[in-house]
C-alpha cells in the first residue's frame, strides 16, 4: 500500500513540475478546436448564453421566486456544464491520448492536468456569461459571494481526482463511455439545474436530496442567491472530494503502468 501511494504521488509531483507543458497543450487544444471559426473560443460564451437564455425564457414564468430565477439558472448551468464536460470527456481520456502514452514517458498526471486545464479555460467563458446575466438582473456582489468563490475553488481542486478516476474506468471498461455519457445527459434533468425544489416531497424530493450533484450546485448557488452559507453542501462536497482523491491516488499507483496495455 505504501509503495502504491508513493508511486502515485511521485507521478503527480512530476506532472505538476511540468505545468508549462500541460498549460501550453491545453491552450493549444482550445485554439485548435476553434481554429477555422470566425469568433474562435467566444463560441463557448455564446453556447452558455444560448442555453441559459433558453431555460430562463421557457421556464421563467412557471418558476417560484421568478425574480431570482435567472440567477438560479445562470449559476446552476455554470456548475453543471463544468461537471458534465469533465465527466464525459474524462471517460475517454487515456484512449484519446493513446499515441502519446505509448510513445512517450510523460507522467499520466500530465494528461489529467491537461484536460483539467481545458475544462477551466472553457469554464472561464461560462463564468463570464454568468457574470453578464447577474449584471443584467442587477445582482450586486456581496461578502457572501466569497463562499461561492471558495466553493468553485473546492470544485477545481476535486477536478483532477475525478478525471483520473473516470479515465481509468474508461480505459479498463470501454463500455462505460456510453453508460456514463447517457447517465450525464439524463442527469441534467434529474439535477436541480433549471427546476427548483419546493419541498413538495415525492420523486422530486429523491432527485434533490439523493443526487450528489445537487450539493455541488447548491454550494456555489446559495451564497449568491440567498447570501447564506450552505454548510451541509460544503461538508458533503469536501468529504466527496477527499474520497475521490484517495481512490484516484490508489488507482494511479496501482494501474498507471498497466494503462498502456489496455488502451
N, C-alpha and C positions, 0 to 999 in steps of 0.2 A: 504493500500500500504506500509506504513512504517513497519508494523508488518511482511509483506511478505518479504521485503528486509532484515529486521533484522533476521528473521528466516533463510534465505538463507546464510547470512554472518556468522551466528553462526555455521551452518553446515560446511561451507568452512573453517572457522577458526579451528574447531575441527578436520577436516580432515587433515589440514596442520600440526597440532600438532602431528598427528600420522604418520608422514612421514617415520619413520623407518618401520612401518608396510607395507605401500604400496610399498616402495622401495624394501623391502625384498620379498614381494609377487611377484612383477614384475620380479625380478631376478630369483626367483624360477620358474615362468611361462616360461621364456625364456629357462632355463635349462631343464625343463620337456619336452618342445616341441622338443628338440634335444637330449634327453637322450640316445636313442638307436642308434644314428648315430655315425660314426667314427669321423667326423670333427666337430660335435657339432654346435654351433652358427656360425661357419665360413661359413656354408651354406648360411647365409644371405648375406655375402660378395660375395660369388660365384654367387648367384642368381642375384645380382645387376650387377656384371661384365658381366654375360651372356647376360642380357637384353641390357645393354649399348653397349657391343661389337657387338651384332646382329644389332641393329639400326645403329651404326656407319658404319658397313661393308656394309649393304644393301643400305642405303640412302646417304652415304658419297659422292659418285661421282656426284649425281644429285643435290646436295645442293649448294646454292650460298654461297660464302665465305667458301669454303670447308676446308680451313686450320684451321678454327675455329670451324668446325662442331663437332669434338669430345668433345670440351669444352661445346658447346651448348647442346649436348645430355646429357653429364655427369651431368651438373648442373640441367638441366630440369628434368631428371629422379630422381635425388636426392630429389627434392621438391615434384614431382608428386607422387612418391611411398609413401612418408610420408603422404601426404594429402589423397590419395586413401585408404591406410590402415587405417588411423584414422577414416575416414568417414564410411567405410564399416564395420569395427569392432565395432564402436560406436553404430550403429543402433540396435544391439542385446545385448548390454552390460548388461542391467538390467535383461533381460531374462536369460542370461548365469549365472548371479550371483544370481539367484532366491533363491537358498538354503541358501546362506549367508544373503541375505536381509531379508528373512523370519525367519532365525534362530538366528540372532544377532542384536545388536542395533548400529552397526557401522554407522557413517555418510555416506550418499550417495556419498559425495565427495571423500571418501576413494577409492571407486570403480573407480571413474573417474580418480583420480590421479594414481591409479594402472595401468590403461590402458594407460594413458599418458606416464608413465614411461616406459612401454613396448615399446611404439612407439619410444621413444627417444633412447632406447637401440638398437632397430633394425636400426634406422636411423644412429646410430654411425657406424655400419658396412658399411652402404651405403656411409657414408661420407668418410670412409677410402678408399672405392673403387673409389669414385670420386677424392680424392686426388691422388690416384695412376694413374688415367687416365690423370689428369692435369700434373703430373710429367712426364709421358711418352711423352706428347706433348711438353714438355719444357716450360710450363707455370710457370712463377715465381711469387710468391706473391708480391703484391704492396700495397701501403697505401689504395688504393680504395677498397681493399678486406675487409676493416673494415666495409664498408657499407653492404657487404654481410653477415658478422658476425652479424651485427645489425638486418638485415632482418631475419636471422634464429632465433635470439632471439625473435623477434616480433611474428614469426610463433609459436614458442614454448609457448609464453605467451597466444596466442589465443587458443591453443590446448584444454585445459580443458573446455573452454566455448563451443567449437564446439562438443566435446564429450558429454557434458551434454545435449546440445540441441538435438542431434541425438538420444541419449539414451532415452530421454523422448518421442521423436517421435516414436521410435521403440516399446516402452512399450505400448503406448496408441493406436498406429495404426500399428499392426503387418504386414500388407501388405507392409508397407513402406520399410521393409527389402529387398524385392525383387525389388521394384521400384528403391530404391537408389542404390542397387548393380548393376542393369542393367545400370542405368544412369552413374555410375562411370566407368564401362567398356567401354561404348561408349564415355564417356568424354575424355578418353585418346587420342582418335583420333580427337576430336574436340578442343583439347587444344594444343598449340604450344610446345609440349614436344620434338618431333623429327622433326616436319616440321617448316620451317622458313617463317614468313610472310614478303613478299617483297613489300608491298604497292600496290598490284595489284587490290584491290577492290573486289567487288563481295561477294560471300558467305564466302570466306576465311577472308575477312575484318570483317564480322559479327562475325565469330567464334573467331577472335583475340580480337577485342575491346569490345565485349559484353559478353565475357566469364570471370567471376570473377577470375577463377584460373590463367588466363594469368598473372595477376598483381602480384600474389604470386611468380610465376616462375621468372618473369622479375625483381622483387625486389632483388632476390638472384643472378640472372644470369648476369645482365647488368654490375655491378661493376667489375666482373671477366672478362667478355667477352670484354667490351669496356672501362673499367676504368671510367665509368660515374655514376652519382648519379641519379637514376630514381625517381625523386620527385613525379611524378604522381602515380606511383605504390606504393610508400611508403604511400602517402596520402590515397589512396583507401584502402590499407590493414589495416592501423591504424583505419580508420573510421569503416571498416567492423569488426575489432576486438572489438572495443568499443561497437558496436551494438550487436554483438554476446554475449558479456559478460552481457550487460543489459538484453537481452532476457533470457539468461541462469539463471541469478540471480532471475528473476521473476518466471521462471518455477520451479526452485528449491524451492523457498519459497512457491509457491502455491501448488505444486503437490508432494513434497517429501514424504509426509505421505500417499498419495494415491497410490504410485507406488506398494506397497506390495499387493494391492487388484486387480491389473490389470495384473500382470505378471504370 
